[in-house]
Every structure is written in structure tokens, then in C-alpha cells.
Amino acid sequence: MRERFVEEALVLIDRGLGSRGVNLREVARSVGCAHTNAYNYFDSLDELLGECLHAAFERQYQYSKRATAKAIEDPWKTVELLVESQVEFALAHPGWYLFVWIEPLRGALPPRMLPLMQQASFELVGLVRALARRRLSVSRATQVVEDFHNHLHGALCKAVAGRVPEVPRAELRRLVTSNSRRVLRTLVSGRQR
């Protein structure tokens, strides 16, 4: 039943482009029970939203893992597939995307989310070091990942929030992928402006 609450809340978050309008009564109604039943599974709405945050982030992470599995030996192809998967995920689930990357967390971060975020970061640092043929230190590669992440998710958040002119999905994927590749090449080579 706990998972049903999370799933229904995720549907509402995606439909509403974030968690702002989501409340326990609405989630319980979607599950098909009284809102008081929610307290059998969650101490508060914030706890439920924390579980939703973990679920949405994990789905985004797994989506990218499946997409990049095709590029086993080519780090630049991996980057291309990673960016394309992020574009596709953001467009398919704009509410989850904004919820994960833009909305403030109202409660505590679920304890099992931190290891997942660290794993994603560790993998990206390894990818950046592979792109640089191991010429970057772990700390420099970590900074490159942070800068690249800021670029990529900034572009995608603007796109899903309607802050850029609408373009067809294929064109958006091409633009974000080519711009991200250019930014990453600049960051990896160290020629930052």
C-alpha cells in the first residue's frame, strides 16, 4: 500500500508539473481510501514527497543507465546517449523533472537517496576522466561534472518550464546534445571562458 501512495503521488506530481498542489487527501482519493489511511504509511506529506523524490530520481537514473549501456567503449557516445536520455526523460516526465531538480525539499532527504546520488556522481566523474584520458584529477573531474550538470539541467529545466521557444522534440534533443557536448569538451580541455 505504501508503494501505491508513492505511485499515485508521482502521477499527480507529473500531471501538475511538480508537487505544489499535491496533498494527502488528493493522493488518498487517487489510491481509493480515506486520507487518514495515509498516516498508516507516512508520518507526513513531507515524508511521502521524500519517497517520491527518491523514486523519481531513481527512475531518471535507471533510464539513463539503460540508454548508455549501448555505448560500452566510447565515452563520447556515452555522453551523447546520456544527454539524449535526459532530454527524453525531462520531456516525458516534466513534473518529475522539475520536482527533482527545481523544487525545494520540504522534508529530510530519504536516507537511501544519498548513496544513489553519490553513485550517479561517481559514474559521471569516471566518464569525464575517461573523456580526458585520465589527465584530470578526481577533484577537477568532479568540478567539471558539477559545471556540466548545471549546464545540462539548466537547459532542460528552462525547456520543460516553457522558458525557451518551443521546438520539436527531435530538434531540442539535437540542440541540447550538441551544446552539451561543446560545453563538456571545453570543460574537459580546461579552456573555460
Secondary structure, DSSP 8 states (H G I E B T S, - for coil): -HHHHHHHHHHHHHHTTSSTT--HHHHHHHHTS-GGGGGGT-SSHHHHHHHHHHHHHHHHHHHHHHHHTT-SS-HHHHHHHHHHHHHHHHHH-HHHHHHHHTS---S---TTHHHHHHHHHHHHHHHHHHHTTT-S-HHHHHHHHHHHHHHHHHHHHHHHTT-S----HHHHHHHHHHHHHHHHHHHHHT---
